[in-house]
């Protein structure tokens, strides 16, 4: 297995503070967000989605992006990611970096389908790819660049998505200088078979690009799809405490539960499979409790209710 940083076998990105919060109707105080992100780093996450340089008129939750990053203590070896949807967002990220408190990783977004691109990014795919080229150029050398392809496994507006087109998009990111590319199962339509097939092709056709799995658990298939991705060779996974997240408050697509793959359930599963996540599992449950207090409700994770798998503790 590929190993990164301190020997962990997989690298998990905790997405609660960005993808998890983007649909929340109530603004969380900046100081509370800072406290949560710092706590995620302390329990072992090597990557954390800290915020998004979104238009506050569209997603008010991230109006404090620069304020949060300025107040955030940094832990050595941790990547703190900010999401960027356009060139203006990257310019804000560069300005914060020049001021000494910016993110050290940014994500650049595209959609695999025209309809979702228009609804989510207010641009057609051709326009967004031109955006990405300029964004990557502006961010080159300052940040680790993460390319994200939404709707890579299926789209609620256009149905099936051609895997050939998704792989062409991976190549476009690579040509723009991006060496980490996320495939997003944005509304939970992937299966273990489609997951393994697409990631195997990506690894074979672009061996110099690191694949990242970002799946939503809309139909309860997130964990089994992540196991399929793991077996296909993927070692980077996105997840969120309590399985929160999904569509922004003002950009609706998909119905019912739209949350991310649940962090505590994924960590418990991987660790019991003998896969080292590098996460302190007891501390993890404390972070879940903190997230539940922050949102004022019980979240979706099973492990938070049932406890860690006791068989692992018995050796």
N, C-alpha and C positions, 0 to 999 in steps of 0.2 A: 504494500500500500504506500502511496505517496505520503510523505510527512512534511509538515510545515511548522515553523516556529519551534515550540518546545517539545516536539515529538508526538503531539496529538495526531490521530489518524484522520479525523475530519475537522473542518473548520466551520463553526456555526456563526451566523450573523444574527444577532438579536435585533428584531425589527419593531419592538413595541413602541419605541419613542417616535417613530415616523409612520410606517405603514399601519401600525396598530392604532395610532391616535388620529389619523387623518379623517376618519369618519365620525369622530366623537363630537357631539354638538356643543359641549361645554369646553371652554378654554382652560387647560391645565396651567397653573402658575409656572413661570419659568424656573423658579427655584426648585420646584418639585420635579420637573423634568431633569434638571441637572443632577439632582439627588439620585434619581432612578438610573440615568445613564452611567453615573459613577459607580453605582452598586452593581450594574451589569458587568462592568469591567473588572470589578473586584472579585466576582465569582468565577471569572475565567474566560469570558468571551473575547476572542481575538479580533472580532469585527462587530461593530455596533452601528446601526442606523440612528444617528443622533437627531437629525432634523431634515427639513427640506426648504430649499429656496423657492417656495411656491408663491404665486401671487396671493397676498393675504385676502384679496376680495373674493377669491375662489375657495381657498382653504385657509380660513383665519387661524387655525391651530398653530401655524408655523410663522405667524407674523413676527415672532421673537427669535428667528433663526440666528441672527448675528449676536443678539444678547445672550442666548443660551451658550453658543460656542465661546463667547468671551468669558463666561463664568465657569466653564467646564474644566475641572482639573483633568489632566491627561495621565494615563498610565502607559508606561513604556511598552512598546510592542503591540499596541492596540490600534486598529484602524477605525477612525470615527468618520462615518460616511454622511454626506449631505446629498440629497437628491436634487438634480437639476433638469428641468424640462426644456430649457431654452438658453440662448446665448446670454441673455440678461442675467439669468440665474448663475451661470458660470462666472460672469463678471463680478457678481456679488461675492461668490466664493473666493475669487482671486483677491478682491479687495480685503476680505477678512484675513486671508492668508498673509497678505502683505502687512496687515496690522498686527500679525503675530498670534492670532487666535483661531484661525480657520480650521476647516476639516482637512484631513490628510487623504481622503478618498471621496470621489464624487461619482454619481451614477448618471448616465446619459440614457434617455428613454426613447424608444421607438415602439411602434405597434406592428404586429404582423399583418393587420388588416386595415384597409382604408377607412371603414366605418368607425372602428374603434379609435383610430388615429384622429379622425375629425372630432369625435365626441370628447376624447380624453386630452388631446393636445392642441385642438383647434387648428390643425394643419393636415394636409394630405401627406402621404408617406414620402413623396419626392421632396416636398418642402422640409419635412422633418429630417430627412437624411442630409440635406444641405446644412440644416441647423447643426446636426451632429458633427459634421466635418469641421465647422467653425468652432463648435464647443470643444471638441477634442484638441484642436490647434491652440485654443486659448488656455486650456488646462494642462497641456503637455508639459512635463517636467516639474509641475507643482503638486500634482495629486496622482494617486493610483486611480486609473480610469476604469470604471465598471460599465459595460454596455448592458442594457436591459431590454429584452424583447418581450413585450406583453402579448398575450393571446397566442403564445407559441404552439399550443396544443389544441386550440379550438376557440371559436368566437361566438358569443350569443347572437351577434348580428349577421354574421356571414357563414356560420356553421364550421365545417371542417377546414383546417388550415393545411396547406401543402407543405410537407416537411422540406421539400427542395427549396421553397421560398425562405423558410426559416434559416436554413443553412447558408443561403446566399446572404442573408442579413448578418449572420456570424462573420462571413467573409468581409462584408462592408465595414463592420466594426474593426476587424483586424487590419484592413487597409487604412483605417483612420488612426491606427496606433493603439487600439484598445486590446489588451491581452487577457482580460477577464470578462466573460460574457454570460449573463444570466438568461436562462430560458424560463419564462413565466407561465405557469398554468393558472391564469388570472381568475377564472371562474370555476375551477375544479372539474374540468372535463377530461383530463388525462387518465389513462389506465396504466397498469404496470407494463403492459406490452408496448404501448406507444411511448411511454417514458423511456424504457430501456433502448428501444430502437432509435429514437432521435438522439439521445445522448451518446450512444455507441457511434453513430454516424459522425456526430460533432467531434468526438475524440479522435476518430480515424482521419477525418478530413482536415481538421485544424489542430494538430498535436501541440502547437505552440500557444494555444488559447486555453485558459483554464475555465471549465464549465462550472456554472453555479445553478443550483436548483432553487427556484422560488415558486412554491406551490401554495394554493389556497385549498382549504379543506371543506369546500362547499357541499360535497357529497360523501364525506367521511373516508375519502380514499388517500388523503395526504400521506399518512405514515407508510402505507404499503407501496405507494409510488416512490417515496424516498428510499425505501429498501431496494426497489428496482433500480433506482438511479445509482445507489451505492454499489450494487452488484455490477452495474454497467461501467463503473469506474469513476463516478463523480465523488468528489471529496469536499465540496463546498455546498452548504445548505443554508437557506434563510428560514427563520422561524420567529414566532412572537409569543411572549408570555401569555398564557391563558387562551391562545388561539384567537386573539383579537385582530381586527383590521378588516381590510377590504376596500370597497370603493369610497372615494371622497364623498362628503355630504351632498355636494351639488352635482356630482357626476354619477348617475345611477346606471349600473348594468349588472344583471344577474339578480336573483331573488333569494330570500331565505338567509341562511348563515353564509357569510362570505369571508370568514376569517382565515388567517394564515394557519399553516401547520403549527401545532401547539408545542412550544419549546420544551416544557417539562415532560410531556409525553414522548417527544422525540429523543431527548437526552436519556430518559429511562430506558427506552427501547434500544437505542444504540449501545449503551453501556452494558445492557444485559445480553447483547449479541457479541460482546467482547470488543466493541469498537470504542477506542479512547476519544472522548470529546474534549477533554481538558477542563470540564466544568465541575465545580464543587457542587455535588447534588443536594446536600443539605442546605447550603447557602442558596441554591436555586429556588427551593421551595419558599424560603424567606422572601426572595425577590418577587415570587408570584403573589404572596400575601400583600406585599407592598403595592403591587400593581392593582390588586383588587381594592385596596383601601383608596388608591388614587382615583379609581373610576367609580367607587361606591357601589360595587355589585360583585356577585360571584361570577367568575369567568368560566371558560369552556373546558379547561383541562381536566382529564380524568385522574391523573396522578396526584393533583392537588387535593382531590377528594379521597382517593383510595390509598394513597401513600406509595412510596417507592416499592418496586418489586422486591419482596423479601428474599427470594431465592438467591439473588446476587449477594446479599449480605451473609448468606450461609456458605458462600464460596461454591 
